[in-house]
Amino acid sequence: MKQLQYVLSQTLILLLLCCETKPHIQELSVQTTIISRYAFTAVSCSMLNRHSAATQGVFQFHIPTAAYISNFTMIVGGRVFPSQVKAKEKKMKKEGGENNGKKNKNTPEQSEGEMEVFRMEVTIPGRNRAVFLLTYEELLQRRLGRYEHVTSVRPMQLVSRLSVGVTVVEHSRITYLEVLPLRNGKTPSSNGNGKADVGPPVSTVVRQNDTFCKISFTPNIAQQAKIATNGMLGEFVVHYDVERETGTGIGDIQFQFLLNSFPLSFKIFSGTDINGGIQAGSALLGDYLSSKEESHHNSVSLIIFLTDGRPTVGIVQSPAIIGNTKAAVQEKFCLFTIGMGDDVDYRLLERMSLENCGTMRRIPEDADASVIFYDEIGTPLLSDIRVEYSEDAVEYITQNLFTNYFNGSELIVAGKLTNHSSDSLHVQVTASNSERSIVLEKDMSIHEREQETERRLAEAEAGPNVNGYVERLWGYLSVKDGLKGRLRSQTSAERENYTQHTTNLSLTYNFLTPLTQMIVEKPQVLADARAGNRTAASGSGGGSKSDGDPHFVVEVPHSKLTVCFNINGEPGHILRLVTDHKHSGVTVNGALIGAPAPAGSHKEQRTYFNTITIVADKPHRSYIEVTPQKVILDDRDRMILPSSSSISVQTANLGVVIIANTNLTVTILGTIQFVILFHHYKNPAPYQRDHLGFYIANSKGLSKDTHGLLGQFLYEDIGLTQLNGNFSMARENSTQEPLGKNISLPSCPALKVKDRTVTVIKKSRRIYSGKQTVDCWFAKNNAAKLIDGQYSDYVVSHLFDTGDWANGTNTH
């Protein structure tokens, strides 16, 4: 019976996949690294259009409302479409080439506790792939004595390879860690038999020590189908907490930025008369505070206002409600607001709370809002908290004055150190509780803390994508503070000031915020490109001429010869440059773009490499994707590195060294090394394009079975010989009349490649951006007979294709 159930299950999955008309998601990976509460999340989604016709593909992902998107890139049909974050114009006009991906019309600028939807639609050419890369960042808030990280797993279909990973790195000991059952909307999680789940989702693996933990969730298709056949698995939720010291928390210090953490009768008015409810509640609490009964108590006073709708009774204009609320509260107590459901003016609730030292929370409509929120703010421990540092030691600090501190929460302050050589930093926290005023002080060791951070990141193999996390956290908090200040501003000048400052911060850290927009170029259907417009392929293994039209230059180590050739490539084609997939696991592919040829040229157009991918499948899969603007490195963790900055990165499999705007050196397992040159034009001519050059610097780790346009020559024995001129001419003019018997032509050089003879001429080629010149034997006619097989044998379907070489052959 169990075997029959298994067969039926597999049949159901096959039917679901076969009936799918939209592009199939082959792989979805969501990897998060949390370092001292700050979370970096990288999403990678690969779709395949199985059909011959172009099809619309939809990438949709839910992200926390409190998070900011920091990057989005599409790779469609081998072409890379990066995004740009720009300041939002005052009057936006929708155009076909623009897409502000993160949107939810009911979500206010700073609302938290809900998800927003990032959505991108793109046309995928027939039998081709699209890859979507999304990164976002957020600061986890401590509530009810724990941190919560939520990953949405809703790909809307079953996925061949699905993986969710969460790495948590903390300075303090991790005292509590729990992976909850999948959380799916308004219904409780179940295991498919109608019974509620009580443990982590199936396939979840947890590794943990005192200061870091690694959690993975990798359900196969059968396990996904058991949870939800439509691919809407739900939310993968991780709760954790850390050990807390008595007194002030110890700060994180990195890149001259610092972070400090301080682990730190109820009436509900309902209805839609928001103004009337606030006035009644304020009067009631105000009378109590002025009474003799309360005059001797140093307590914290709050109003919690809950609503499930917009103002419809009494005063309904938002400015009037905000003004009346401020006049009623009179800074005597704090106002906290709760919104339930979708028919709520969250912007109004947020501004009401922000202007009266409270916060706004969005609660699911079916939840017990009073219990949830009261548990969070029902135990105020301190009031009037002020965080101060040594005089002139810190600048640009984020919010350091807090009206209340609640049990189970945390206060975060970040700023920039002014004295980079100082060994310590003095921190003082003043506050009041129900009995007295208190002062907490601590001296922090700066350099020791920074070294400890680096050590723990290395232990957790967190990767350099989190380097500079304190500065990015500072930028994140500063943007949040700026948006709150903008919301509270009383004059247009003050509002404009906040707007400009916060916009600049958003652009500096590439954050998609309410003040910025994300511009993504929409790709055209690549399958419609005209055939026949071919030109010399851009360079690989050799270098580029100074005019930016590179050619292939290959050193043949066994024969101590240098050969060169041109390949008439098609824009949009992806060429296999190196493949040793079965042995070393290495594959290198390059994508071509086109440009018009210079005036007077015999060519119709030029082609260049604008994207190169290096895939290393051993000991585990990792890859590097390179464009003239950026380098994407994925080895367990994903990093996006600009080509304009010098940086060195070492991961488990890969070593990467970028020399700003010059070149990239990639080392694989210490024995294989490739060099990729960046070619940029400040004022490009119409026939010039930013492009890449590719070189094999060290092939020691590549096997004798290595192939590809360049790889096939690494272990090839090529001989140089002389051919009789008449024999050579006869071969090249086999369709013409034979030469006269009395004509004798001089001999010409030729290369012996396996059983093939290739006539060549001697040429000079400039390589390494024109810095070196080499003499080489040039093979004409699209490298016919020099390379194995034909040009079409080297064209692959996508940039991450690692399929085997087709073993094409030539006759002599």
N, C-alpha and C positions, 0 to 999 in steps of 0.2 A: 504493500500500500504506500509506504514511504517513497519507494522508487517511482511508482505511478504519479504521486503528487509532485515529485521533482520533475518528471518528464512534462507533466501538464504545466508546471510553473515555467519551465524553459520555453515551452511552446507559446505560452502567453506572452513572454518577453519578446520572442521572435516576431509574433504577430504585431505587437505594439511598435517594434522597430521598423518592420516592413511596411506598415501602414503610414508611417511618418512621411509627410510630404514636405515639411519644412526642413531646413538644414539640420543635420544631426550634430549634437554636441559630443565630440569625441573625448574631450578632456575639460574638466573644470577643477581648478586648484585655487583654494583660498588659504593663504598662509599669513598668520599674524605673529608678530613679535612684540611683546609687552615688556618694556624696561622701565621700572619705577613708575608704573601706572600709565605710561604713555604708550599707546598702541599704534604700530605701523601694520597695515594690512595690504597685501598684494593679491589681486585677483587675476587669474589667467584663464581665459575661456577659448577653446579651439573648436570651430564649427566646420563641418564638411558638407558641401552641396553635392549630393550624389547624382543629381540630374544633369543632363547635357545643357539645359537652358539656365540662364541666370535666374536666381531665386532671392527673394528678400529674406535676410537673416536679422533676427532681433536679439540683441544682447540686453538683458534686463537684470539688474542686481539691486537688492535692498541694502542700504547702508544706514547706520544710526544717524538720526537727525543732528546729534551733537558733533558728528565727524565732519571733516573737511576733505574733499577730494584734492589730491595733490598731483595726480598725473593720469592721463588717459591716452592710450595709443592703440590704433587699429593697424593690422596687417592684413590686407585683402588682396588675394591673388598675387602674393609676393611683394606687393608695394606697401610701404610704411606710411601711415597717416598719423603723425603726432598731433597732439592738441596744443593749444596756446591759451593761457589764462590772461585775459585783458580786463581793463576797467570797464564796468558796465556803463553804457551810454544812458543819458537821462531819458531819451526817447528811443526805445529799442524798436528796430524794424526787423521783422523776420525775413530771413533770406534762406535760400535753399542750401547754401554752404555753411550755415552756422547751426550749432546745436548746443544749447545750454543743458547739459545732460541731467543734472540733479534738479529735480523739480517736484513739488507737491503743493498745490495751490492752497491747501489748508494748513500748511506748516509755517509758523512764524520764524523770524530770523534766528532766534535763540532757543526754540523749543527743544525739549529733550524727552527721552523715554519712548519715542516712536521711531519708525523707520521711514526713510524717504526712498524713492525709486529712481535709480539712474537707468536710463533707457536710451539705446542707440540702435537705429535701423540702418541697414546697409545692404546694397545689392552685391551678392556673391556670384562671381562668374561660374558657369557650368563646370562641374567636376573640379572644383577648386575649393580652397580653404580660406577662412577668415579667423584671425586670432585677435582677441580683445584683451588688453592689459589695463587694469584699473588699480590705482593705489589711493588709499585714504588714511587719515590719521585722526586720532581722538584721545582725549584724556579721560580715563575711567574715573568715575565719581564713587567715593565710598559712601554707601548707604546701608543702614541697618547692620553695620559692622562687617561689611564685606564689599568686594569689588565684583562687578558683573561684566563679563564680555560676551557679546552676542554676535554670532555669525549666521547670516541668512543663507539657507540652503534651499533655494527655490528655482532650479534651472528650467522648470516647466516641461521637462521631459527626462527620461532615463538617460544617464550619462555613462559612457563606456568606462572612463577613468575619472572617478570623483574622489577628491581628497581635501580635507580640512585639517589644518595644523595650527596649533596655538602654542607658542613658546613664551613662558613667563620668567623674567629675570628680576630678582629683587635683592636689595642689600640686606634686609632683615629676613629672618627665618620665616618660611612659608608655613603657617600654622594650620591653615584650613584650605582644602582644595576639594571641589566637588564638580563633577560633570553631570548636568541634569539630563533627564530624558528630553528628547526633541520636543520643543515647544511649538505648537502648530495653531496659531490664531486663537480662536475662541474655544476650541475643543481641546480637552485634555489629551496628552500623548497616549497612544495605545500601541500594542504590539501586533495588531492585526487580528487578534482573537477577542477584541472587545474588552480586554483587561488593561488597566492603566499601567504604563511602565513605571518602574521604581528606580532603575539604575541607568547608567550611561547608555547611549545608543549602541546598537550592535556594531562590531568592528572597532570600537573605541579602544585605544591603547594609551596608557598613562605612564610616563617615566618621571620620577620626582626625586630630588634631594632637598637639602635645607634651603637653598637659595634660588633654585630654578626648577621648572618642570616643563615637560614636553608632552603635548596631548595630540593625538592624531585620530581622525575619523575617516575611514576609507571603505565605505560600503560598496560591494560589487553590484552589478545590475540586478541580480536576484534579490539581494537584501534591500535595494532601493525600491523595487517593485512591491515588496512585502509591506513597506512603510506607506508608499503612495505611488500608484501607477502613473499619475500625471506629473511626477517629478517635484511636487510641492512638499518636500520633506519637512520643512519647518525651520526652527531656529536652533542652532547648536549653542548651548549656553554653558559657560564656565564661571563658577564662583570661586573666589579665593580671598584670603586675608593673610596679613603678616604680623609678626610679633611686634609689639609696641613698647617703646621705652617710656619711663616716667619722665615727664617734662617735655621739652621741645623735641621735635623730630629732627633727625640728622639729615642734612641736605645733600643733594647730588650736585657735583661740580664737574663741568666739562666744557672745554672750549671757551673758557672765561665767562660762562653763564652758570647760574646757580639756581637750585630749586629747594625749597623747604616744604615739608609736609608736617602738619600738626594733627596727629590722630585724636583726633578729638571725640473751670468747667467749660468744655469744648462745645461750641454751638455752630450748627450748619444752617445757613440761610439758603433756601431753595427758591425756585421760581425764576421768572425772566425779568423781574424788576431789579436789575443789578444795582442801579443807583440807590433805590430804596433800601435794599438789603444791606448795603455797605453803611448807609447813614444810620440805620437802626442798630447794627452791630457796633459801630464806632461809639454811638451815644451810650449804649449799654456798658461797654468796657470802659469808656471814659468816666462814667459816673462811678463805677466800682473803683477805679484807680484813684479818684479824688476823695473816696470815703475814708473815714477814720480806721475802718477795719483793715484796709490795705496799706495805710500810711507807714507802717513799721516793717513792711516786708520788702526785701530787695529781690523781687521776682521778675521773670521775663513775661511780657504780655504779648499775645498774638491774636490775630483774627485769621481764621481759615474760611475762605469763601469758596463754595462749590457751585458750579452751574453746568447744565447740559445744553444750553442754548444761547442764542444771541439776545441782547436787550430788546424787548418788544413792548414793555409796559413802562409808563412813566418817562423819564428822560432816557432817550435812546442814542443820542449823539455821543460818540466816543470822547471828543475833547471835553465836553461838559462833564461826563462821568469821571474822567481822570482828574479834572480840576476839583470837583466836589469831593472826590475820595481823598485827595491830598489835604484839603481844608478840614475834613472830618477827622483824619488820623492825627494831624498836627505833630508828627514825629514822636508821638507818645508810645506807640507800639508798632509792630510790624504786621504787614498784610501778606498772607500767602493765598494763592489762588489755585484752584483745581478746575480743569476742564475735562468733560466727559463726552466722548463721541466726536462726530465730524461737524455737527451744526453749532460750532462754537467759534467766537471771535478770539482766537488765541493771541493775536497781537494786542488786543485790548487788555486781556487778562495779564499778559506779560508786562505791559507798561504799568498797569495798576500796581503790580507787585514790586517791580524794579524801583519805582519812585517812592516806595514805602518800605524799603529795606527787607523785602521778602523775595520769594521765588515763585515761579509758576510751574505747575506740573501737569502733564497730560496723562490721563488715566484711561485704560480701556473701558468701554461702556458697560461691560458686564462685570467689572471688578468691584470689590468692596472698597471704594475710594477712601472712605473715612478711616478704615483700618490701615490701609497701605500708607497713606500720607501721615496719619497721626503716629504710626509706629516710627516714621522717619523723623518727625520734628517734635514729637510729644515729650522729649526729655531734653530741654535746653540746659546745658551745663555751664556755659560761659556767655557773657555779653560784653559788648564794647571791646572786642579783641583788636589789639594793635601789634603788628610785627615790625620791629626796627632793627637796623644793623649798625655796625660801627660807623662813626661819622665819616663821610666821603669814601666809604668802602664799596658802596653799591649804587648803581644808577639804573634808570629805566625800569624800576620795579613795577610789577603788576599789582593788582589790588592788595593792599596790606592792612586795611581797616575793615573789620567784619562786625556786623551788629550782633550776630548770635553764632554760637557753636553748639551743635546738637550731638547727643550721644550717638556713637556709631558712624559719625561723618568724618570729614577731614577738610582742613584748610590748606590751600596751595598758594605759595608765593614764589615768583621767579623774578630774576633780575640779572643785571650784568655787572661783573666785578670791575672795579676801576683800577685796582692795584694787582696786576697779574703776578707779581713776584711775591706777594704776601703768602705766608704759610698757614695762616688761620683767619677765621672770620668770627666775630662776636655777634650773637643773635640774642635779642631780648623780646619777650612776649609779655605784654601787660593785658589784663582782663579782669572782669568782675564775675563773681558767682553770687549765690543767694546769701552768703555770709560776709564776704569781704572782697577787697581788691587783692589780686595776686600778681606776682612778677616771676617769670620763668626765664632763665638765662643759660646760655651754653656757648662754648668756644668750639668751632669746627675746624678740623685739619683739612686744608684744601687739597694739597697734592696727594696726600695719603688716600683721600676719598676718590680722587680721580683715578689713581692706579688700581684701587680696589674695583672700581667700575669696569675698567678695561679687562682685568683678570676674570671677573665673573662673566662678562660677555663672551670671552674666549672659551671659558669652560662650557658655557651653554651652546657654543657654536652659533651664536645669534647672528653673526655676519655683520659686515660694516654698513649695512643699510640703516642701522640704528645709530651710527656715529653722529655726534652733534645733536642727539635727541633732546638735551636740555635746552639748547638754543631754539630748536623747533617747538618745544613745549612752551618756551617763553613767547615765541611768535604766535602760537595758538591761543594762549591766554590773553595776550595783548590784543589780538583781533576780537576775542570775546568781550574784553573790557571796552574796547572802542565801540562795538556794536551796542552794548548796553548804554554807554554814554550818549551815543547818537539817539537812542530811543528816549532817553531822559531829557535831552536838550530842550531848552525853553525858547531859544531864538534861532532864526534861520542861519545866522552867522556861526553860532555854536554848533549847530547841526552840520554845516558845511565843513567846519574845522575837523570834527570827528570823522566825517565821511572821507575827507582827503587823507587823513592820517591812517585810518583803518584800511582804505583801499591800497595805499602804498605798502603797508605791512602784508596784505593779502598777496600782492604781486611779488614781493620779495620772497615769500615762502611758497609761492605758486599754489595758494589755496583758492579753491572755488567757494566763495562766500556770497552772501546776499549783495555784495557790492561789486562782484566780478562776474565774468561770463567765460565760458569755455568755448573756444572756437575750434571746430574740427572740420577739416576739408572732407567733403563727400566724394568718394572715389567714383570714377566712371566705370562702366562695364568693360573690363579689360579684354574680354573675348571678342569685342568688336574692333580691335586694332587691325589695321590693314596689313595684309601679308605683302611681302616683296620690298618693303622699305628697310633694307638691311644695311649694315655697316660694320666696321671693325669693332669687335667686342672690347670692352674695357679690360684693363690689364690685370693679370694675375700671375704670380710667380716671377714676373719681371716688373718693370716700372712703367712710368708714364713719360711721354714726351712733354716738353715744356708747354706745348699748346693744349695740354689736357686731354689728348686723344690717346689713351694708353694701348699697349699691345702686350701679347704674351711673350715673356722671355723666361726660358727654362734652362737651368744648369743641370747637365746630366752627370751625376757624380761618378758613375762607373766608367764613363767614357771620357771624362774631362773635356766635354764639349758643351758649348752653349748654343741652344737652338731658339729660334723665335718664329712666331707666326701670328696671323690675324684670324679671327673667327667672325664671319658675317652673322652677327646675332640679331635677334628680334627684340625690340623693347617689350618688356613684360615677361620675357623668358627668364627662367631660373636655371643656371648651369651648375652641374656637378663638377667642382674643382678638385676635391680630394675625397676619396672614400676608402676607409679601412674598417668598416663597420664590424665585420666578423671578428677581427683580431684586437686592435687597440680600441675599437668602439668610436673612432673619430670620423666625422663627415663634415665637409665644408661645401656650402652652396653659396652662389652669388646671383643677385637679381639685377637685371639690366633695365636702364631707362634710356630714352632717346632724346636727341637734340638735333636741330637742323644743322646741316653741314655749312662750313664757311662759303662765302660767295666764290664762285669759280672752281670749287672742288668737284672732283669727278664722282664723289659720293652723294647719295641722296640725303643721308643723315648720319649722325654719329650715335654710338651707344657707350654707356658708362656703367660701371657697377655702383649702385647707390645703396645696396644693402648686402651684407655678408653675414652668414650664420655659421657658427662652429658648434657642432653637436658632439658631446662626449658621453657615450652611454656606459662607460665602465669607470669605476666600480658601480656607480649609479648614474642615472641620466642627469646631465647638466648641459647648459648651452649658453652661448654668447651671441647676441645679435648686435650688429654694428651698422650705424648709418653715419654720414658725415657730421651729424649733430650730437649723437648720443650713443652710449654703449649700454645694452641691457644684459646683465649678468644674472643667470638663474642657476644656483647650485644649492639646493635646499631652501635658501632664502633668495629673494629677488632684489636686485639693486638696479637703479637707473642712474648712470654716470654721464655727465656732460663731457663731450670731447674738448670743450674749451677750458677744462681744468686739469691740472696735473694731479694724478692720484695713483696709489698703489693698493691693490686689493689681493689678499690671499685667502682662498677657500679650500675646502677639503680636496677638490679635484683640480681647481684652476688657479693660475696666477695671472693677474692683469696689471699692466703698467701703462698708464696713459700719459704721454707727453703732450701738454696742451696744444691743440690745433696742429699737431705734427703727426704722431703715430700712436698706435696701440700695439703692445707686445702681449701675446697670449701664450702662456706656458701650461701644458697639460701633463700632469703627473711627472713633471721634471724632465721629460725626455722628448717632448714634442713642442716645437715653438713656431708660432706664426707671427708675422708682422703685417699690420694693416695701416696704410698711410691715409691720412685725411687730406683731401685736396679741396680747399675753399677758395672762392673768388670774391673779392670785395666788390668789384664792379664787373660782373661777368658779361661777356659778349653773348649774342643770341645763341651761339653754338656751344657755349660752355655751361657745364653743370657741376655743382659740388659732387664729388665722387670719391671712390676709394680705390686704393691699390693693394694688392695682396701678394705676400712673399712667404715662402717656406724657409725659415731660418735654421731649424734643426729638425731633421726627420728620423733621428735615431730610434724613436719609439714606434715608428710606423713599420708595418710588416712588408714582406716582399710581395704580398698580394694587393698592395695599395694601388688604387686606380683613380680615375677622374682625369679631367683635361690636363692637370698638372701632376697629379700623383702617379700616373702611369710611367713617368720618366725617372722616378727616384731610383729604381733598381734595374732599369733597362740598359742593355748593352747596345749602343749605337755606334756604328763604324762610319768613318769618312772615307770615301773612295772617289775615283775619277771615272766618269763615263765618256765613252766616245761621243763626240759632238753629234755625229749623224744619228747614232742610236738614240740619243736623248731627244733630238729634234723630231725623229720619227715617232717616238712615244707621245710627244706633246701635240703632234699634228697628225694623228692617226686618221683623221677624216679628210685630210687634204691630199693633194697629189704627191707622190714620193719625190724626194729630192733627186736631182740629176746625179748620175754616177760620177761625174768629174768634179763635183763640189765636195770639198773636204772642210769640215768645221772643227775648231779646236775642242778638246775635251772640256767637260764641265764637272764641277763638284757634285756629289750626291751622298746622301746618307743611307746606310743599310739599317733598316729597322725590322727585326725579325726576318720575314721572308720578303720584305717589301723594299723597293728602291725609290728614293725620293730625291729629285733634283732640287738643289738649293743654290742660293747666291749669298755672298757675304755682305752683311750690313752692319751698321752701328746703331745701337739703341741707347737712349738715355733712360736711366732708372733712378729710383729713390728721389723722386721729385726733380729729376734733371741734375742731381748732384754727382752722378757717376755715369760714365759711358762705357758700354761693353760692346765688343764685337761678337756677332752671332751668325749662325747659318740660318737664313730665312727660307721657310717653306711656303710656296705660294698656293693658290687654289684652295683657300679655306683649310689649310693643313691636311689636304687629302693625302692619304698613305702614311703621313707622319703619325697621326693619332689612330688608335684602334677605332674601328667602326666609323660611323658618320656623326655629323653635328647633332642630329636629332637624338642620338643615343645618350647625349649628355644633358638633355633638357629634362628637368624633373618637375613634379607637379606643384611643389610648394617648398618654402625655405627650410622646413624642418624634415624634409623627405630624407630618409636614410636607407632607402631600398637598395637592393643589390645591383651591381653593374650588369648590364644586359649582355656582355661578352660579344660585342659586335666584332666582325673580322673584316679584313681587306685582302684582296688578292693583289699580287704584284703585277 
